[in-house]
Amino acid sequence: MTIYPKLILDALATVRYPGSGKNIVEAGMVADNIRINGLSVSFSLVFEKPTDPFMKSIVKAAEAAIHAYVSPDVAVDIATESRQAARPEPGKMLPGVKNIIAVSSGKGGVGKSTIAVNLAVALAKEGYRVGLLDADIFGPSVPKMLQLEDARPYAERIGGRDLIIPIEKYGMKVLSIGFFVDPDQATLWRGGMASNALKQLIGDADWGELDFFVLDTPPGTSDIHLTLVQTLGITGAVIVSTPQEVALADARKGINMYTNDKVDVPILGLVENMSWFTPAELPENKYFLFGREGVKHLAEDMNVPLLGQIPIVQSICEGGDGGDPVALHDDTITGKAFRELADRVVEQVERRNRELPPTHVVETHA
């Protein structure tokens, strides 16, 4: 028998791509490279992404269709292509980023996101190129803290890939899962879904050239932390705690999570948040509501630097709720505290880079 291209295309037109309602011919998935040599046929199927979940099943269905509608004796060779280039491998996703800083806490409620946002703002104010990723997938608060609740990032075709363009605010690039979900609905995701979403925000976004990439991580220890260390070579971690004993116990766990042999991420230092309360009308007064210098003592015990002590001032809460971070205001107590924190973080990053080799991603073993 004689085989010609129309026979092949008619057979392939019986194969539908799930969800689209179109067959693979009208969907433009059959490449213009059909080769026929006697009873041998070869061609390519083109998918949007190299990770298309239906790729294997479509290839099998296409082969079966040719055997059913042309001849069972046809030898079919189907290659696959993708319109979008593959996401870079773990450890190679952010080639233009010099330093990656994970801001973490052993427990919730200690102001970790406040520290992460204001640290990023302070670094940007000092002229550094800064990115801020809200990696707290289940409780994203960065959109509110930066008054970006209505922000909806778009994608651009760059280098053969559709990349998310981060939102720019206060001189830094920002992405959060909160930009893509309903803020009034709880985000109920299985661990794998959350990890995949995080990888997209990292590897499928146009972060460009950055001096510092600040990660606001979820509280505690979780799958998200594992995803981060398996995806990125993190330069160092900043651990946030209040002076309370219960918070300090959890802060120790957070330190151990990063410094264990398998992860091996250096601790840049600790930040004591809510160190004392200072009323606006009595700026010289200090009231130690949660204990005194607990984080300072922990830093000494763990032999890591104390990067800063941030007081409780009403303006921090108001700034966080109103999208006006206190680090923008150098003339305030807290503004100065965050500027000093940024300076110390820069010092520790430079010291770490001088004295230690780059951090490697944690290898996964199937």
N, C-alpha and C positions, 0 to 999 in steps of 0.2 A: 504493500500500500504506500501511497504517497502522502506525506504529512506536510502541511503548509501552515503559515502563521495564523490564518483565520480560524482553522480548526482548534488550535491551541487557545486562542483568545476566547472563542465561543465556549470552550470547556471551562476556562478560568472565570468566565462571567457567571457561572453557577455558584461560585464561592463568594459568600458575603462576609464582610468584616463586622464582627459583633458590635452592636450598639449604634452603628452609623446607618444601617439600612441599605447601604450601597454595596454593590459587588466590587471585587477588587480591581476589575478593569475600569469601571466608571469612576472609581475612587482614585485612579491614577497610580495604583500601586504596582502595576506590571511595567517594568522598565522596558525601554525601546532597544532591547538587546537580545531578542529571541534568536537562537541559533539552532538550526536543524541539520542533522547529518544522518541520513538514513532513518533509523528508528531511535536515534538519540536526540533529545531536546534539552537545551539549557537556556536559562534566563534568570533575571533577578527580580525579587520582590522588594519594594521600597516602603519602609515604615517611617513614621514620624520620628521615633526615638529608638535608640539601640536597646532600650530596656522594655520595649513593647511587650506586655504580658501575653498577647495573642500570637506572637511571632511563630512559635513552634507549631501551634495548632493550625495556623493559616498555611504554613508550608506543607504540612501533611495533607490538609484538605485540597490544596492545589494539585499535589501529586496524585491524590486519589481521583480528582475530577478528570485529569488527563487520561488516567487508566480507564475510567468509566466511560468517557465520551469520545475518546480518540482510539486507544487500543491498550489492552493490558500488557502488550509487549514493548511499549515505549519505555526507554531508559530516560528517566527524568532527573536533571541536575539543577537544583534551585539554589541560587545564592541570595543572601539578604543584604540590603543596604539600609541606611537611615538618613533621613533628611537633616537630622540634627546630630552634630558630632557628640561623641560620648563625653560624659562628665569626667574630669581628671581623676586619677586614682587618689585614694587617701594619702595625705602627706604632701600632695602636689596641687592641692586645690586653690591655694592663694599665693601664687608665685610673687605677686607684687606687695605682699604684706611682710613687714620686717619683724614685728613683735605681736604675739597673741597673748592677751592677759585674761585669765579666767577669774571673775569675781564671784566668790562662793561663800556660803555660810552653812554651818552644820544643821541649823534649824531655821524655820520661817519666823518672820516677825522681828528680825533684828535690823532691818533697813538695808538689806543687801542691794536691792534695786536702786535705792536712793544713792548709795555709795557708787554703784556702777555708772549711773547716769551722770552724776556730778563729777566723777573722776574723768569721764569721757569729755564732758563739757570743758572742764578745766584744762585738759590736755589740748583740746582744740583751740581754746583761748590763747594758749601759749605758742600757737603757730604750728603745732603738729598736725599731720594728716591722720584723721581718726575715723574709725568705723565702730559702730555700736550694734551688736547683735543681741536681741532679746531672746535668749535660748531657754527662757522659762516657759516652755511650751504649754504647760497646763494652767499657768497663771500669769499671762503676759501683762505687765504694768507699764512698760516703757511708752506705749502710745499715749496713755493718759498723762504721764509725767512730762511728756514733751508736747502735749496738746496736738497730737497727731491721730486722734481717734477716727477722723474721717479720711485719713490717707489711704489711698489704694494704689500701690505700685503697679507699674506696667512693665512689659517685657520688650526688649529690642533684640533684633537679629545681629549678633556680634560674633565674628569668627566661625560662622556655620552653626551657632547655637543660639537658642532663644534664652536670653539672660534677663533676670529680674533687675530692674534699676532701683537701687536703694533710694529712699527719701532723704533729702538733705535738710538739716535743721541745725542751727547754731554752729555752722561750719563743719559739721560731721555727717557721715553717711549712716543711715539707720534702717534696720529691718527688724520686724517682729512678726511672729505668727498672728499677733493681734490685728495686723493689717488685713488678714485674709479670713477671719472668722467673725461671727456675730458677737460683739462685746457683751451682750445681755444673756448669752447662752454659755453654759458650762461646756468646756472642751473635753468630750469623752472619747479618748482615743486609746487603742491598744498600744503597747510599747513600740511595736514595729512601725506603726503608722506615724507615731510622734518622731521616732528616729529618722524616718524617711523625709518627713517635713523639714526637720532640722538640716539634714544633708542638702536639701534643695536650697534652703536659705543661705547655706555656706557655698556650695559648689555650683549652683545654678544662678548665681547673682554676680553682677559686675561691680565687685568691690574695688578694683583698680589698684593704684599704688597707695599704700597706707603705712604710716610709721607705727601706729598702734591700733590693734583690733581688739576691742573690749567685749568680752562675753559676759552677759548677765545670766548666770546659770541658775537652775532651780535650787531651792534649799535642800539640804540633806544630801544623800547619795542615791543615785538612781540610774536607770538605763540611759538617760540623757547624758549623764556624765561619761558613761562608758562610750557612747556614740561620739562624744566630743574628742576623747583621747584616742579613739580609733580612727578619727577622721583628720585631726589637726595635730601638728607638733606644737603644743602649747608652751610658750616661752616661760611662763610662770603663773602662779596663782596668788591672788590676794584674798585672804580669809577675813570675813567680817563677823564680829560678835559684839554683844553687849557685855557689860561687866558681870552680869549675873552668873552664879555658879552653874545653873542648868544650861545656860547658853555656852559657857566655857567648856563643859563636858562634851557638847556636840561639836564645838569648834575643833577639839582634839581629833574627833573622828574625821572631820573634813580635812585636816592636815594629813592624817594617816592615809586617807583615800588617795591623795596626790603623791605622797612620798613613798608608797609601798614599791617593792622592787619591780613589779610588772608595769606600773604606770610611770613612776620616776619623773614627775613634773616638779621643778623647784618651787618652793614657797618664797615669794618675793617679800612677804611680810604680813602682819596682822593690822587690821583697822578696828579700833574700839569705837563703836557707835553708841549714841545716847550716854556719853561719858558722864555728863552732868546736865542739870537744867539751869539755864540762865534766863530769868525774866527780862523782857525788853526794857522795862523801866528801871531795872537794877542790873546793868550789864556787868558789874564787878562781882556779883554774887554767884556762887556755885552751890547747887544742891545735888548731892550724889544719890539719886533715886534708886539706882540698880547696883549699888556697891561701888567701891573705889579702886580704880586701876587694876581690875581683874585681868583684863586683856594684856596689860603691860607685864604683869607677873607671868601670865601664860607664855608670852613672847620670850621672856627670860628663861623660863623652864624648857621651852622647845628650841631655844637658841636660834630664833628668827627675829628679824627687825620688827619693831612697832612703827608702823608707817604714819599713824595719825590717831588723834582722839577728837571725835566730832561731837560737839555738845547738842543737847536738845534745845532747839529754839523754834518758836512758833512759825517763823518764816520758812523753815525747811518743809513743814507739812503743807503750808499754804502754797509754796513754790511747786511742790510735787503734785498737788491737786490741780494747780492752775496752769501747768505747763511752763513755768518760769523757774528753772533750776537755780538754787541759791549760788552755785558756782559762777554764775554770770555776774555777780555783784561783788567786786573786790573790796568795797568799802564796808562790808559786814563781817561779823565775827566768823560766820560759817563760810562766807566766800573766801576769806583768808585761809581758813582751815583746809578747804578743798584745794586751794592753790598750793599750799604747802604739801598736802597729800600727793598731788600730781608731781611735784618736784621730787619727792622722795621715791615715788614709783619709778620715775625716769632714772634716778640714781641707781636704784636696785636692779633695774633691767640692764643698764649699762654694765654694772658690776657682774651680774649673772652672765652676760654675753662674753665678758672678758675671761671669766674664770671657768665656765662650764661649756661643754659641747652642746650643739643644738638638740632639742628634745625630739625624739623619734615617736611616730605614732605607735600605739599599742597594736601588736599583731593579733589578728583574729585567727583562730584555729577551728576549722570545721570539724 
